[in-house]
Amino acid sequence: MPDPQPSPAQQEPDLPTIPPSAIGAYVVLACGLAWLVALPLWLGKGLAEPIAVVLLPAMMFTPLLAVLIVMFAMRPVAKGRRLWFLGGWPLRPTRRIVWLSVLAVLGTVVVVVAAMFVAIALGWLTPDFAELSGLAQILKASAPPGTEMPPTWVVAAAQLASIPIAAFTVNALLALGEEIGWRGFLVPALHRYGTWPALIVSGIVWGLWHAPVILLGYNFGRPNVTGLLLMVGGCLIWGVLLGFLRLRSGAVWPAVFAHGAMNASMGLPMLFFAAGSKPDPALMLGLGASGWIAGGLTIAVLLATGQFRRQHTLAAPTNRARRADPATRG
């Protein structure tokens, strides 16, 4: 049964209006700190640097650090209201936040799986569900000669079972560093300009923030502007979906867990591709073209069912944005 809409008397007051200077400072700091963290990779062997295994997770906390700097240096939100503004606390209505978090994880995996089948249908991915020959090929190449490998389906089953566990634990912890920045701070900060400007702009900025590693070949194997544009497109689609969770719940936690599930499940196509085929991540990954299609269809369903109108307390839109944005009406 859908959650009843709270009456105006039950709603909390609108969140503080964040000045453009604080929004700009946050974006510059988040992106600048990401480049700073990735600098040793650029000065060394790129993603082949051993320290990359430390720097890549560390980069995920730069949006959180940028928020802390802006909050304490510029004070756009009063001290006692910062966690509330960021969607971290209080956790109410608790039942809605919990169920949306569970649905966010399941829904994220469904979109990733749908993207994989879109890639199969369009000929971008040649599957082997029977033998998992592609996975067997990867395992064999990664193990020392003569090593006895477990059955391929055991490895695949273990990875599949780990997705929800990782989504709610270690991946969620890493995703929190990003989500406090993108959906915790930036989406409500931009919300006064309208729902869709907030979702689109925050998604584009999120994609551009990845530039220090995408331009080294991360995710798509394209260390150039094409790779960056692919990432911006993927983050735009997924940013709308994660932003929807933020708007629908009024809390950052469903987006945190969805981001954790997203990172845990993006490699699913690599479990099922056929040996000898050459799957292109730009086409078959959930951040690539197949993900744009599956994610876009999901957004269309949410729009058609009026889900973007069911928003919890966030910063009030300006009068101009309210008139122009159908998601704030009705």
VOVEXKOL-910446 format. One record per residue (C-alpha): x, y negated, z negated; residue in one letter. Coordinates in steps of 0.5 Angstrom, whole numbers, plus 2048, in hexadecimal, padded with zeros to 3 digits. Layout:
XYZA;...
This chain:
800800800M;8037F9802P;8057F57FCD;8007EF7FBP;8037E87FCQ;8047E47F6P;8007DE7F5S;8037D77F5P;8027D77EDA;8067DE7ECQ;80C7DC7F1Q;8127D97EEE;8147D27F0P;8187D17F7D;81F7D27F7L;8247CC7F7P;8257C97FDT;82C7CA7FFI;8307C4803P;8337C580AP;83A7C3807S;8397C9802A;8377CE808I;83C7CC80CG;8417CC807A;83F7D4805Y;8407D680DV;8477D380EV;8497D6807L;8467DD809A;8497DD810C;8507DA80DG;8517DE808L;84F7E480CA;8557E2811W;8597E180BL;8587E8809V;8597EB810A;8607E7811L;8647ED80FP;8617F1814L;8627EB81AW;8697EB817L;86B7F2817G;8687F881BK;8617F681BG;85C7FB819L;862800819A;8657FD813E;86480280DP;8627FC809I;85C7FB80DA;858800809V;8587FB803V;8577F5807L;8517F780BL;84D7F8804P;8507F2801A;84E7EE807M;8477F0805M;8477EC7FFF;8497E5802T;8427E3803P;8417E47FCL;8477E07FAL;8457DB7FFA;83E7DA7FBV;8417DA7F4L;8467D47F7I;8407D07F9V;83C7D27F3M;8417CF7EEF;8447CA7F2A;83E7C77F6M;8397C97F1R;8337C97F6P;82F7CD7F1V;82E7CC7E9A;8327D17E5K;82C7D57E2G;8297D67E9R;82F7D97EDR;82D7E07ECL;8267DE7EEW;8287DB7F4F;82C7E07F7L;8277E57F6G;82B7E97F0G;8267E87EAW;8217E97E7P;81F7EF7EBL;8187EE7ECR;8137F17EEP;8177F77ECT;8137FC7EFR;8137F87F6R;81B7F77F6I;81C7FE7F4V;8178017FAW;81A7FC7FFL;8217FE7FDS;81F8067FEV;81C804805L;821800807A;826805806V;82280A80AL;82080580FG;827803811T;82980B812V;82280B816V;82480581BV;82B80881BV;82980F81DV;82480C822A;82A808825A;82D80E826M;82781182AF;82780B82EV;82E80C830A;82D813832I;827811836A;82A80C83AL;83081183BG;83580D837W;836813832L;83781A834T;83581E82EP;83682582CD;832827826F;83382E826A;83B82F826E;83D828824L;842828828S;844821828G;845821820L;849828821A;84E825825Q;84F81F821I;85082381BL;85582881EK;859822821A;85981E81AS;85B825816A;862828816P;86382E81BP;861834818G;85D831813T;856835812E;850830813M;84983180FP;844833814P;84282C818T;83B82C816W;83D82C80EV;841826810V;83B823813A;83682580EA;83B822808A;83B81B80CQ;83481B80DL;83381C806A;838817804S;834811807I;82F810802P;8348117FCI;83980C7FFA;833807801A;8318067FAF;8388077F7T;83F8057FAV;83C802800N;8377FE7FDA;83D7FB7F8L;8417F97FEL;83B7F7802A;8397F27FCL;83F7EE7FDG;83C7EC804E;8357EC802E;8367E77FDI;8387E2802G;8347E4808W;82D7E6805R;82E7E37FEG;8307DC800F;8307DB807L;8297DD809V;8267D9803P;82A7D3805A;8287D380CL;8217D580AH;81E7CE80AR;8207CD811Y;81B7D3813G;81B7DB812T;81E7DC819W;8237D7819P;8267DA812A;8267E1815L;8297DF81CI;82E7DA819V;8307DF813S;8317E5818G;8357E181DI;83A7DE817V;83A7E5814W;83C7E881BG;8427E381CL;8447E4815W;8477EB818H;84B7E881DA;8527E9819P;8517F081AV;84D7F1820I;8527ED824L;8577F3822L;8527F8825G;84E7FA81FY;8477FD820N;8477FD828F;84E7FE82AG;84E7F782ER;8537F282BP;8507EC82EN;84A7E882FV;8467ED832T;8477F182BG;8457EB827L;83F7EA82BL;83D7F182AL;83E7F0823M;83A7E9823V;8347ED826G;8347F3822G;8347EE81CC;82F7EA81EL;82A7F081FI;82C7F3818W;82C7EC815G;8257EB817V;8237F2814L;8277F180DL;8257EA80DG;81E7EC80DF;81F7F1807L;8217EA804R;81B7E6805L;8167EC804R;8197EE7FDS;81C7E77FBG;8227EB7F8A;8297ED7FCV;8297F47F9W;8257F77FFP;8297F4804A;8307F6800V;82D7FD800F;82B7FD807A;8327FA809H;835800805G;831805809A;833801810M;83A80280EN;83980980CA;83580C812S;838808818M;83D80D81AG;83781281BL;838813822P;83F815821M;83C81C81EL;83881E824F;83C81C82AF;83E82182FA;846823830A;849820836G;84481A836S;846813835K;84180F831P;842808831D;84080582AP;83E7FE82EA;838802830L;83780882CM;838805825L;833802821G;8367FB821L;8377FC829G;8327FC82EA;82D80282CS;82D7FF825G;82B7F8828W;8257FC82BI;823800825A;8247FA821G;8207F6825G;81A7FA826L;81A7FB81ET;81A7F381EI;8147F3823A;8107F881FV;8117F4818L;80F7ED81CL;8097F181FA;8077F3818T;8087EC815G;80D7EF810Q;8117E8811F;80C7E480ER;80C7E8808R;8117E4805Q;8137E47FDH;8167DD7FAT;81B7DA7FEL;81D7D37FFA;8177CF802A;8177CD80AP;8187C680CT;8117C480FN;8147C4816R;8167CB815A;8107CD812R;80C7CA818R;8117CE81DA;8117D481AD;80C7D981AP;80F7DE815A;80D7D8810T;8067D8812R;8007DC811G;
